[in-house]
């Protein structure tokens, strides 16, 4: 375990890297804007009527903040699930929450063409899609919470969550089979994930949800540390297992559900960032890990988003593809170098 001074140095380093990545992310894109001009626009030193100012404030800054929130939220929710289930392969979507959001999106996008006489909102837009995705994710979350009250074994809860994911995935497949080609393509594009479609209002809602998830996680630090040694040990410390499990599931539902609703299902970050963070900090103490994964998730997401938008080109690659292509080799290299997974 590192000493407190080393942790401080690490956190300062991560904050500097985050600031650097944020600056590069905002300044790079299809339109060339120098870092100096970017800083000047942010500080209000440039005229507000210019095209560069409009691009920075209405597209790049919201997109960068979305990347920070999405990366932080997914990384933290992955840490919570890996600790709760004591499984290094657990991620933020193991409870079927993402599948519920996907089903909500599928009903809006593809269901409108099947039930046009019933569904008057066939002129789908981002707001309706976000509402439907949120409703789907929280419906699955509600079911999981009800099941959690009846199931004592945490592993059984994990399997039940995976089964919910399979059921919702099957329903999406049925909708996909019967829907029109253009609607199916629209749904596929949503599954690619996107960070650039949020307004400031939607970004505020996402920020509130992520903040609530972080607060619940901080309040659960003692429980999380106890869960690492098993539920029997946690009980001996006076931890209320069911209450703690509810709080962790609620926190994960808030984080993963809202992120999927607003940005689509984004893979890899929630699974890999907790492992990367453990390798960097050499600790299992969640007092250190929670802020560390929040920073590491934000940094990695900013890097992936910068690569995805292909600086100097009008093309934007699917963020889902970049997170896996860029991140998976990093995790493989870290684990091979360490030869032992810290968990």
ZIWO-V276318 format. One record per residue. N is the residue number from 0. RES is the residue in three letters. PHI is phi in radians with two decimals (NA if undefined). NEAR is the number of other ideal C-beta (glycine too) atoms within 10 Angstrom. Layout:
BEGIN
n->(N,N)
res->(RES,RES)
phi->(PHI,PHI)
near->(NEAR,NEAR)
END
This chain:
BEGIN
n->(0,1,2,3,4,5,6,7,8,9,10,11,12,13,14,15,16,17,18,19,20,21,22,23,24,25,26,27,28,29,30,31,32,33,34,35,36,37,38,39,40,41,42,43,44,45,46,47,48,49,50,51,52,53,54,55,56,57,58,59,60,61,62,63,64,65,66,67,68,69,70,71,72,73,74,75,76,77,78,79,80,81,82,83,84,85,86,87,88,89,90,91,92,93,94,95,96,97,98,99,100,101,102,103,104,105,106,107,108,109,110,111,112,113,114,115,116,117,118,119,120,121,122,123,124,125,126,127,128,129,130,131,132,133,134,135,136,137,138,139,140,141,142,143,144,145,146,147,148,149,150,151,152,153,154,155,156,157,158,159,160,161,162,163,164,165,166,167,168,169,170,171,172,173,174,175,176,177,178,179,180,181,182,183,184,185,186,187,188,189,190,191,192,193,194,195,196,197,198,199,200,201,202,203,204,205,206,207,208,209,210,211,212,213,214,215,216,217,218,219,220,221,222,223,224,225,226,227,228,229,230,231,232,233,234,235,236,237,238,239,240,241,242,243,244,245,246,247,248,249,250,251,252,253,254,255,256,257,258,259,260,261,262,263,264,265,266,267,268,269,270,271,272,273,274,275,276,277,278,279,280,281,282,283,284,285,286,287,288,289,290,291,292,293,294,295,296,297,298,299,300,301,302,303,304,305,306,307,308,309,310,311,312,313,314,315,316,317,318,319,320,321,322,323,324,325,326,327,328,329,330,331,332,333,334,335,336,337,338,339,340,341,342)
res->(UNK,UNK,UNK,UNK,UNK,UNK,UNK,UNK,UNK,UNK,UNK,UNK,UNK,UNK,UNK,UNK,UNK,UNK,UNK,UNK,UNK,UNK,UNK,UNK,UNK,UNK,UNK,UNK,UNK,UNK,UNK,UNK,UNK,UNK,UNK,UNK,UNK,UNK,UNK,UNK,UNK,UNK,UNK,UNK,UNK,UNK,UNK,UNK,UNK,UNK,UNK,UNK,UNK,UNK,UNK,UNK,UNK,UNK,UNK,UNK,UNK,UNK,UNK,UNK,UNK,UNK,UNK,UNK,UNK,UNK,UNK,UNK,UNK,UNK,UNK,UNK,UNK,UNK,UNK,UNK,UNK,UNK,UNK,UNK,UNK,UNK,UNK,UNK,UNK,UNK,UNK,UNK,UNK,UNK,UNK,UNK,UNK,UNK,UNK,UNK,UNK,UNK,UNK,UNK,UNK,UNK,UNK,UNK,UNK,UNK,UNK,UNK,UNK,UNK,UNK,UNK,UNK,UNK,UNK,UNK,UNK,UNK,UNK,UNK,UNK,UNK,UNK,UNK,UNK,UNK,UNK,UNK,UNK,UNK,UNK,UNK,UNK,UNK,UNK,UNK,UNK,UNK,UNK,UNK,UNK,UNK,UNK,UNK,UNK,UNK,UNK,UNK,UNK,UNK,UNK,UNK,UNK,UNK,UNK,UNK,UNK,UNK,UNK,UNK,UNK,UNK,UNK,UNK,UNK,UNK,UNK,UNK,UNK,UNK,UNK,UNK,UNK,UNK,UNK,UNK,UNK,UNK,UNK,UNK,UNK,UNK,UNK,UNK,UNK,UNK,UNK,UNK,UNK,UNK,UNK,UNK,UNK,UNK,UNK,UNK,UNK,UNK,UNK,UNK,UNK,UNK,UNK,UNK,UNK,UNK,UNK,UNK,UNK,UNK,UNK,UNK,UNK,UNK,UNK,UNK,UNK,UNK,UNK,UNK,UNK,UNK,UNK,UNK,UNK,UNK,UNK,UNK,UNK,UNK,UNK,UNK,UNK,UNK,UNK,UNK,UNK,UNK,UNK,UNK,UNK,UNK,UNK,UNK,UNK,UNK,UNK,UNK,UNK,UNK,UNK,UNK,UNK,UNK,UNK,UNK,UNK,UNK,UNK,UNK,UNK,UNK,UNK,UNK,UNK,UNK,UNK,UNK,UNK,UNK,UNK,UNK,UNK,UNK,UNK,UNK,UNK,UNK,UNK,UNK,UNK,UNK,UNK,UNK,UNK,UNK,UNK,UNK,UNK,UNK,UNK,UNK,UNK,UNK,UNK,UNK,UNK,UNK,UNK,UNK,UNK,UNK,UNK,UNK,UNK,UNK,UNK,UNK,UNK,UNK,UNK,UNK,UNK,UNK,UNK,UNK,UNK,UNK,UNK,UNK,UNK,UNK,UNK,UNK,UNK,UNK,UNK,UNK,UNK,UNK,UNK,UNK,UNK,UNK,UNK,UNK,UNK,UNK,UNK)
phi->(NA,-1.32,-1.39,-1.03,-1.11,-1.14,-1.06,-1.05,-1.08,-1.07,-1.17,-1.08,-1.08,-1.13,-1.13,-1.16,-1.12,-1.07,-1.10,-1.14,-1.10,-1.09,-1.09,-1.14,-1.08,-1.29,-1.45,-1.68,2.95,-1.16,-1.82,-1.28,-2.29,-1.17,-1.09,-1.07,-1.12,-1.07,-1.10,-1.09,-1.16,-1.12,-1.45,1.37,-1.55,-1.95,-1.05,-1.42,-1.56,-1.30,-1.12,-1.06,-1.10,-1.09,-1.09,-1.11,-1.41,-1.83,-2.27,-1.29,-1.17,-1.01,-1.14,-1.15,-1.13,-1.07,-1.05,-1.10,-1.14,-1.14,-1.09,-1.12,-1.13,-1.17,-1.09,-1.18,-1.12,-1.12,-1.06,-1.07,-1.22,-1.12,-1.32,-1.06,-1.64,0.88,-2.35,-1.18,-1.67,-1.30,-2.38,-1.17,-1.89,-1.21,-1.52,1.45,-1.15,-1.13,-1.13,-1.12,-1.12,-1.12,-1.14,-1.05,-1.14,-1.13,-1.12,-1.21,-1.34,-1.66,-1.19,-1.07,-1.35,-1.51,-2.14,-1.08,-1.31,-1.69,-1.62,-1.33,-1.66,-1.11,-1.42,-1.23,-2.39,-1.09,-1.18,-1.07,-1.11,-1.13,-1.12,-1.13,-1.13,-1.08,-1.08,-1.12,-1.16,-1.36,-1.18,-1.12,-1.05,-1.07,-1.11,-1.09,-1.12,-1.14,-1.14,-1.07,-1.26,-1.83,-1.86,-1.56,-1.45,-1.15,-1.14,-1.11,-1.11,-1.08,-1.14,-1.10,-1.06,-1.12,-1.18,-1.06,-1.08,-1.17,-1.14,-1.14,-1.11,-1.14,-1.12,-1.11,-1.11,-1.12,-1.06,-1.12,-1.15,-1.69,-1.44,-1.33,-1.07,-1.19,-1.24,-1.10,-1.10,-1.07,-1.18,-1.08,-1.09,-1.11,-1.17,-1.13,1.48,-2.69,-1.90,-1.83,-1.88,-1.56,-1.47,-1.10,-1.14,-1.13,-1.12,-1.13,-1.09,-1.09,-1.07,-1.10,-1.13,-1.12,-1.09,-1.11,-1.10,-1.15,-1.07,-1.06,-1.17,-1.10,-1.19,-1.81,-1.02,-1.08,-1.12,-1.09,-1.11,-1.24,-1.08,-1.07,-1.78,1.79,-1.23,-1.10,-1.14,-1.08,-1.10,-1.15,-1.58,1.52,-1.34,-1.44,-1.05,-1.12,-1.09,-1.11,-1.11,-1.02,-1.09,-1.16,-1.17,-1.11,-1.08,-1.13,-1.09,-1.08,-1.20,-1.24,-1.14,-1.18,-1.12,-1.11,-1.12,-1.62,-2.10,1.53,-1.34,-1.90,-1.53,1.36,-0.97,-1.15,-1.41,-1.60,-1.04,-1.02,-1.20,-1.04,-1.16,-1.09,-1.17,-1.32,-1.72,0.94,-2.62,-1.99,-1.31,-1.27,-1.08,-1.62,-1.16,-1.08,-1.14,-1.18,-1.21,-1.07,-1.22,-1.12,-1.10,-1.12,-1.11,-1.11,-1.21,-1.11,-1.11,-1.11,-1.17,-1.10,-1.18,-1.14,-1.46,0.78,-0.87,1.58,-2.15,-1.43,-1.39,-2.27,-1.38,-1.06,-1.11,-1.06,-1.16,-1.19,-1.05,-1.39,-1.12,-1.40,-1.51,-1.02,-1.06,-1.10,-1.15,-1.02,-1.10,-1.10,-1.22,-1.16,-1.21,-1.41,1.18,-2.59,-1.45,-1.41,-2.78)
near->(11,14,8,9,8,12,18,11,12,17,15,10,12,20,12,10,16,18,11,13,21,19,16,16,25,24,20,20,21,13,14,11,18,10,13,10,17,22,14,15,24,15,8,9,10,16,9,9,7,12,9,18,18,12,18,24,14,12,14,22,19,19,21,24,20,24,29,24,26,31,31,26,34,32,30,29,33,28,29,29,27,23,23,23,19,16,15,14,9,22,23,29,29,27,34,25,33,29,26,32,33,26,27,27,29,27,20,26,24,22,22,20,17,16,10,10,7,9,14,8,11,16,7,18,9,14,11,16,21,24,14,22,30,21,18,26,31,20,17,26,23,12,16,22,16,10,15,20,9,9,17,10,10,17,11,13,21,19,12,19,25,15,11,21,21,12,15,24,15,12,15,19,10,12,20,14,9,11,20,12,7,9,21,18,12,18,19,12,13,21,16,15,21,20,27,17,16,22,12,11,9,18,17,11,16,22,16,12,21,23,13,15,25,19,12,19,25,14,12,25,15,15,21,24,18,22,24,15,13,12,17,8,12,20,12,11,11,8,19,12,16,11,11,20,22,14,17,23,22,17,24,30,24,26,30,32,31,28,33,29,27,25,27,25,21,31,20,22,31,32,24,25,29,29,22,21,25,23,16,15,22,12,16,16,15,24,14,21,23,20,18,26,30,24,22,25,30,27,25,24,32,26,20,27,26,21,16,22,23,14,14,10,10,9,8,17,16,17,26,20,15,22,27,18,13,15,21,14,10,13,16,11,10,16,16,8,8,13,6,7,11,15,13)
END
